[in-house]
Amino acid sequence: MGDDKTAGSARRRGRRPGNGSTRDVVLSAARARFAADGFAGTTIRAVAADAGVDGSQVIQFFGSKERLFAAVMAVPASALERFDRAFDGPDEQIGERVVRAFLDAWEGLPDESEPLMATLRGAVVNERASEALSEFIQSRLLAESRVQGDESAALRAGLASAMLVGVITSRRIIGVPAIVRADPDQLVGVLAPAIQAVLAPAGL
């Protein structure tokens, strides 16, 4: 009994894990939570509880649930920033900016495009990962776009995400010939008006 108490006291007096190991514990907890509950069903509070840390620590490490998911899925922060910047500017060109940002991230520099493609390939063969990825992309479009106050906002964001992911999947994984042959400017020319109409329809 005495040895047990001594050992317990020693453990309590021991140095707490460093930031690096705590961050890894949070990532591990988040990975399991996203896999079980999907993106929409996962909360910072739940991840923090699973990891045995305070929610403020999760925010300190990752900033938001979106960035935590991106870290779990190995999506580079630069890709998120590129996408976020697409919503800076006048509504009239939002469709073109979003399409270009999406293509640049998924087909541009290897540091960005390779992790994104690995995530997409994994989602194609894993139903839960696919749901989490689609929820994540929809949430980014919904949070940043001009459709937040519209009752059909979730539908619009979901449709835009389905269109964009569908093009990348058809182009890079399935290999639909006409889509593979098209250069980025051609894709932007056809897609941008459609994404514009979905995210920022005239009259809203």
C-alpha positions in Angstrom: 0.0 0.0 0.0 2.8 2.4 1.0 4.6 1.7 -2.3 1.4 2.4 -4.2 1.0 5.8 -2.5 4.6 6.7 -3.1 4.4 5.7 -6.7 1.2 7.8 -7.1 2.8 10.8 -5.4 5.8 10.5 -7.7 3.6 10.4 -10.7 1.7 13.5 -9.6 5.0 15.3 -8.9 6.5 14.3 -12.3 6.8 16.7 -15.1 3.7 17.1 -17.3 4.0 16.0 -20.9 5.4 18.7 -23.1 3.3 20.7 -25.7 4.5 18.3 -28.4 3.2 15.2 -26.8 0.0 16.9 -25.6 -0.7 18.0 -29.2 -0.2 14.4 -30.4 -2.7 13.2 -27.8 -5.2 15.8 -28.9 -4.7 14.8 -32.6 -5.1 11.1 -31.7 -8.3 11.8 -29.8 -9.6 14.0 -32.7 -8.8 11.3 -35.2 -10.9 8.8 -33.3 -13.7 11.3 -32.7 -14.0 12.4 -36.3 -13.9 8.8 -37.4 -16.8 7.9 -35.0 -19.0 11.0 -35.2 -18.0 12.7 -38.5 -17.1 16.4 -38.8 -20.5 17.8 -37.9 -21.0 15.6 -34.9 -17.6 16.3 -33.4 -17.1 19.1 -31.0 -14.0 20.7 -29.5 -15.4 19.9 -26.0 -15.7 16.2 -26.9 -12.2 16.0 -28.3 -10.7 17.8 -25.2 -12.5 15.4 -22.9 -11.2 12.4 -24.8 -7.7 13.8 -24.7 -8.0 14.7 -21.0 -7.2 18.4 -21.6 -9.1 21.7 -21.4 -10.9 22.9 -24.5 -8.8 26.0 -24.5 -5.7 23.9 -25.1 -7.3 22.4 -28.2 -8.0 25.9 -29.5 -4.5 27.0 -28.5 -2.9 24.3 -30.6 -5.3 24.3 -33.6 -7.4 27.5 -33.5 -10.7 26.0 -34.6 -12.5 22.7 -35.3 -11.9 23.2 -39.0 -8.2 23.5 -38.5 -8.1 20.5 -36.2 -9.9 18.5 -38.8 -7.4 19.7 -41.4 -4.5 18.6 -39.2 -6.0 15.2 -38.7 -6.5 14.8 -42.4 -3.1 16.3 -43.2 -4.6 19.2 -45.1 -1.9 21.9 -45.2 -2.8 25.2 -43.5 -1.7 27.0 -46.7 -4.6 25.3 -48.6 -7.1 26.5 -46.0 -5.7 30.0 -46.2 -5.9 29.9 -50.0 -9.5 28.9 -49.8 -10.4 31.5 -47.2 -8.9 34.3 -49.3 -11.2 33.3 -52.1 -14.1 34.9 -50.2 -12.3 38.3 -49.9 -13.6 40.6 -52.6 -16.8 41.5 -54.4 -19.7 39.0 -54.6 -19.8 39.4 -58.4 -16.6 37.3 -58.8 -16.9 34.9 -55.9 -17.6 32.0 -58.2 -14.4 32.4 -60.2 -12.3 33.0 -57.1 -13.6 29.9 -55.4 -13.1 27.7 -58.4 -9.6 29.0 -59.0 -8.7 28.5 -55.3 -10.0 25.0 -55.4 -8.1 24.0 -58.5 -4.9 25.7 -57.3 -5.1 23.8 -54.0 -5.9 20.4 -55.4 -3.7 20.6 -58.5 -1.0 23.1 -57.6 2.1 22.8 -55.5 2.8 19.2 -54.3 3.0 20.3 -50.7 -0.7 21.2 -50.9 -2.1 19.0 -53.6 -0.5 15.6 -52.5 -2.0 15.6 -49.0 -5.4 16.7 -50.4 -5.4 14.0 -53.0 -4.4 11.4 -50.4 -7.3 12.6 -48.3 -9.7 12.4 -51.2 -8.5 8.9 -52.2 -9.0 7.7 -48.7 -12.5 9.2 -48.6 -13.5 7.4 -51.8 -12.9 4.0 -50.2 -14.0 4.8 -46.6 -17.6 5.8 -46.2 -17.1 7.5 -42.8 -14.1 9.5 -44.1 -16.1 10.5 -47.1 -18.9 11.8 -44.9 -16.5 13.7 -42.7 -14.7 15.3 -45.7 -17.9 16.4 -47.4 -19.2 17.9 -44.2 -15.9 19.7 -43.7 -15.9 21.2 -47.2 -19.6 22.2 -46.9 -18.9 23.9 -43.6 -16.1 25.9 -45.1 -18.3 27.1 -47.9 -21.1 27.9 -45.6 -19.0 29.7 -43.1 -17.2 31.9 -45.6 -19.8 32.4 -48.3 -22.5 35.0 -48.7 -25.4 32.5 -48.2 -25.2 32.4 -44.4 -28.5 34.1 -43.8 -30.5 32.2 -46.4 -32.7 29.3 -45.3 -31.3 27.2 -48.1 -27.7 28.0 -47.1 -26.7 24.4 -46.2 -28.2 23.1 -49.4 -26.3 25.7 -51.5 -23.0 25.1 -49.7 -23.6 21.3 -50.1 -24.3 21.6 -53.8 -21.2 23.8 -54.4 -19.0 21.4 -52.5 -20.4 18.4 -54.4 -19.8 20.1 -57.7 -16.2 21.1 -56.9 -15.2 17.7 -55.3 -17.0 15.9 -58.2 -14.8 17.7 -60.8 -11.6 16.9 -58.9 -12.7 13.3 -58.5 -13.6 13.0 -62.2 -10.4 14.7 -63.3 -7.8 13.1 -60.9 -9.3 9.7 -59.8 -11.9 8.5 -62.3 -10.2 10.1 -65.3 -13.2 11.3 -67.3 -11.5 12.1 -70.6 -13.1 15.5 -71.4 -12.6 16.8 -67.9 -9.0 15.5 -67.8 -8.2 17.2 -71.1 -9.6 20.6 -70.1 -7.1 23.1 -68.8 -7.8 25.1 -65.6 -9.0 28.2 -67.5 -11.6 26.1 -69.4 -12.8 24.6 -66.2 -13.1 28.0 -64.5 -15.0 29.4 -67.5 -17.6 26.6 -67.3 -17.7 26.1 -63.5 -17.4 29.7 -62.2 -20.9 30.8 -63.4 -22.5 27.7 -61.9 -20.7 28.2 -58.5 -21.6 31.9 -58.6 -25.2 31.1 -59.1 -25.2 28.7 -56.2 -23.2 30.7 -53.7 -24.3 34.2 -54.6 -27.5 34.1 -56.6 -28.8 37.3 -58.0 -31.5 38.9 -55.9 -30.3 37.5 -52.5 
